[in-house]
Amino acid sequence: VHGQIHWRADDETAPPPPVKPPPSDLWRAPADALPAGNYVYVESPAGDPVGGGKTYLYTQANAVFSVMGYSKSINVGVTGDENWSGAFEVMSGVDMLEPAYYGNAEIGPLQNPTRPRVDWSGSVGTCYKIVGWFAVDAITYEAGALTALDLRFEQRCTSSSVALHGQIHWTPNDPTRPPGPVNPPPADLWKPPASAVPASGNYAYFESDAGDFVGGGKV
């Protein structure tokens, strides 16, 4: 093996910075597919191992969001019918996430720190090495705390020829909540026959249809 090294402490060469503003032709989620309020939209084509070839839309009515922002990175969690986690981080030499396009991103073993990081994974599937980009459309902080985020991203497993896309909109003051319990309960719900249960005292009554695995088809 041969090598030659030249180094000076005053060399100011740095990795390419993010592109401001983001290019206008980047992927964007269909406007008519996006709700008001906070959301996470994920679009996976057939053949993508991470998203399983499906489209997912989460709001605070059907999932719990976790969004943590730091000066150089954003971590997003989604817990719903599926679980997801996302990590987006600037390249070395950049001190603060700001509205811009962060291209040539990757995640994997021996990740190059001069490139941004993009990593979206979850309970549907995963892959070993990812390449892609992310674009911060808007981001705000107050007293060091993240208060608003609009972000889009693309990632492709190096073992696949197709790319997963996602779009995130989040603020901490979205009042949307999951549907609460219905009170009073609907009048047409199942009840045991009055003649089958005692008029007073504690009891437990179970009625299993034929073919029911748990109750074995018995009363």
N, C-alpha and C positions, 0 to 999 in steps of 0.2 A: 504494500500500500504506500502511496506517496501523498504528500500534502504540502500546502504552503499557506501561511496565515499572515494577514496584515491587519492591524487593529490600532485605532486611535480613539482616545476618550472623547475628542471633540467632533467626531463624525456625527452629523445631525440627520443622516439618512433614516427614514421611517417607513413603515408599511403604508400602502395607499390608504388615504382616509376614506370615510364613508362619503357617498355621493349625495349632495344637497342641491335641489330637492330630489326626491326619488323619481326615477324615470316614469313618464306618463303611461307607458305601455305595459307596466307590470300587471300581473293577475290581480283581479279584484272580485270579491263575491258578488253575485247578482243582487242588485238593489232590492228587487221585489222578494227576495228570500230572507231579508234581514228584518228583525222586529225592532220596535222601539225599546230603549233600555239596554242593559248590559247583555252581551251575547258572546258565544264562541261558536263559530261556523267552521266546519271541517269538511273538505271535499276530497274524496279519495277515488281515483279511477280503478277500473278492473286491473288487477295485477299488482296493485300496491299492497305490500305485506303489512304495513302499519295500520292503515284504515280499513282494510278488507274490502275495498271497492264500493264503499257506501258514503252517503252524505249525512252529516250529523249537525244538528242545531241545538244549542243549549242556551237557556235563559235562566234567570233566578227562579222561575216558576217550576223548572224540572231538573235543576242541578244546583250544587253548591260550588261557588267559585272561590279560589284562593289566589290572590294576586299580590306578589311581593316585588317591590322595586328597589333597586340599589343604584348607585351612580353608574355602574358599568354593566348591569345585567337586570333582567326581568325573569321571574319564575311564575308560571301560571299553572294552577291545578284545577281540574274539573272532576267532580264526583257526582255522577248521575247514573243512567242505565249502563254507561261505560265509564271507566276512569281514565283520565289523561293527565299528563304533566308536560309542560313545555319550558324550555330554557333558551334564552336569547342573550347573547353577550357580545360586547364590542371586541375589536381586535386590540392587540397591545399598542400602546402609544396614544390611545383615545381615552380620555378621562371621564367622559360623561355621555350617556345615551341621549340623543337628541333626534329631532325629526330628520331622517336621512335614509338612504338605501345602503344596506350592509350586504354586499355581494361576496361571492366566493366563500361562503360560510361552510362549515363542516363540523362533524363530531365523530369521534372514533379514537381508536388507540393511537397514542403519540400525536395528538392533535397539534397542529402548528399554531402557536399563539399569535402569529401575525395575521391570522384569518379570524373572522367572527365565528361565533358558535351558534348553531341552530339545532334544536333537538326536540322533536315532538313524538312522544311515545305513550303507550297506554295498554289497556287490558285486551284490546283487539289483536294487536300484533306488535312486532318490534323488528329491528334489523341491526346489523353489527356496525355499519359505517354509513354516514349520511352526508350528503352535500346539498347546498341550496342557498337561499338568501332570506333576509327579512327586511321589512321596511317599516320604520316608525313614522306613521302619518301625523300623530300628535302625542305629546307626553307632557305632563305638568307635575311639579312637585310643590309642596308647601311645607316649610320648615323641615326639609329633608325627606318628607313622606310622599309617596306617590299618590296623586289625587286624580289622575285621568290618563287613559292609555287607548290609543288606536294603533293597531299593529297588524300587518299582513306578513305571511311567510310562505315559502315553498321549500319542500325538502324531497330528496329522492334517495332511496337506498341504492348504494352502488351496485347491488345485486339485481336492481330492477331498472326498466327503461321508462317507467312512468313516475309522475311526481304527485305527492300529496300537497294540498294547499289549505291554508287556514286564515281566518280573519277574526280579530278580537277587538271588542269595544267594551271598556270598563270604566266606571266611576264608582266611588264608594257610597254615593247617595241615591242609588236606584232603589225605590221602595218595593219593587216586585218581590213577591214571596210565593212559595208553593201554596196550592189550594188548601184551605183548612178543612176541619171536619164539618159534616153536614148535621145541623141540629134544627129540628128533630130528625131522627133517622127516617128514611122513606117508609111509607106505610105498607108497601108491598114486599118488604124483605121476608125471607123465610122465618117461620116460628115453629116450634114443636107443637103438636096437637095438644090442646088444653087437657084432654083426657089422659094423655100419656105422662103428665108431670104432676107432682103433688101440689095441693093448694097452698101449702106453707112449708117452710123449712128449706134447707139447702139441698140442691140436687145438681147433677150433671147428666145431660141427655145428649146422646150422639146418634145420628141417623146417617148410615152409609149406603149409598146407592150400589147396586150390582156393578162390579167392575172397578169400584174405588179401591185403590191399593192400600190406603191407610186404615180404613175401617173394615175392610173385608166384606162389604155388602151386608152388614148386620146393623141392628138397632141396639 
